[in-house]
Amino acid sequence: MVRNRVTRRLRAIMADELARLPRGCRVVIRALPPAASVSFDELKADVAGGIRRAFAKADT
């Protein structure tokens, strides 16, 4: 199941990212269908970049 693979990858990525987030912070990730065709490293880079952009916007 492709959807389950994407879900497992996102959980693994966020397990690493959670340590970097401020306490009490909430993150919602919406995976679009093309997420199923990218590598783990590409997905991880996209998630990290999205989190960085979100915090940059919040600081503005």
Backbone torsions as a table, in degrees:
resi	resn	phi	psi	omega
1	MET	NA	120.8	-177.8
2	VAL	-66.2	-44.1	-178.0
3	ARG	-60.4	-40.3	179.3
4	ASN	-65.2	-36.6	178.9
5	ARG	-64.4	-43.9	178.5
6	VAL	-63.0	-42.0	178.9
7	THR	-61.3	-45.5	179.2
8	ARG	-63.3	-41.3	178.4
9	ARG	-63.2	-44.6	-179.6
10	LEU	-65.3	-37.6	176.5
11	ARG	-63.0	-42.7	179.3
12	ALA	-65.2	-41.3	179.1
13	ILE	-64.1	-45.7	-177.6
14	MET	-70.5	-25.7	175.6
15	ALA	-59.9	-38.2	176.8
16	ASP	-74.9	-40.4	-176.1
17	GLU	-71.2	-29.8	-176.8
18	LEU	-58.0	-34.0	-179.8
19	ALA	-64.5	-24.6	-177.6
20	ARG	-90.4	-12.2	-176.5
21	LEU	-87.4	149.1	176.4
22	PRO	-62.4	148.9	179.8
23	ARG	-59.6	135.9	179.0
24	GLY	85.4	-2.3	-179.4
25	CYS	-72.7	141.9	177.5
26	ARG	-118.0	139.2	-179.7
27	VAL	-129.8	133.2	174.4
28	VAL	-116.4	127.8	179.3
29	ILE	-116.4	128.6	177.7
30	ARG	-112.5	114.8	-179.7
31	ALA	-93.3	123.1	176.5
32	LEU	-87.7	160.8	-176.8
33	PRO	-50.7	-37.1	179.1
34	PRO	-62.4	-15.6	178.1
35	ALA	-61.8	-23.7	-179.1
36	ALA	-72.7	-18.0	-175.5
37	SER	-104.3	1.5	179.4
38	VAL	-98.6	160.8	179.2
39	SER	-75.1	165.8	178.0
40	PHE	-58.7	-43.7	-178.5
41	ASP	-64.7	-38.6	177.1
42	GLU	-66.1	-42.1	178.9
43	LEU	-63.6	-42.0	178.5
44	LYS	-62.3	-42.8	178.1
45	ALA	-64.0	-39.5	178.4
46	ASP	-64.6	-43.0	179.5
47	VAL	-64.7	-47.0	-179.7
48	ALA	-61.6	-41.5	178.2
49	GLY	-64.9	-40.1	178.0
50	GLY	-64.1	-39.7	178.0
51	ILE	-66.0	-42.8	177.9
52	ARG	-60.2	-45.4	179.7
53	ARG	-63.4	-39.0	179.7
54	ALA	-63.0	-42.4	179.7
55	PHE	-71.7	-33.4	176.0
56	ALA	-63.6	-41.3	177.4
57	LYS	-66.2	-38.0	-178.3
58	ALA	-67.7	-30.3	-179.6
59	ASP	-78.7	-14.0	-177.3
60	THR	-80.7	NA	NA
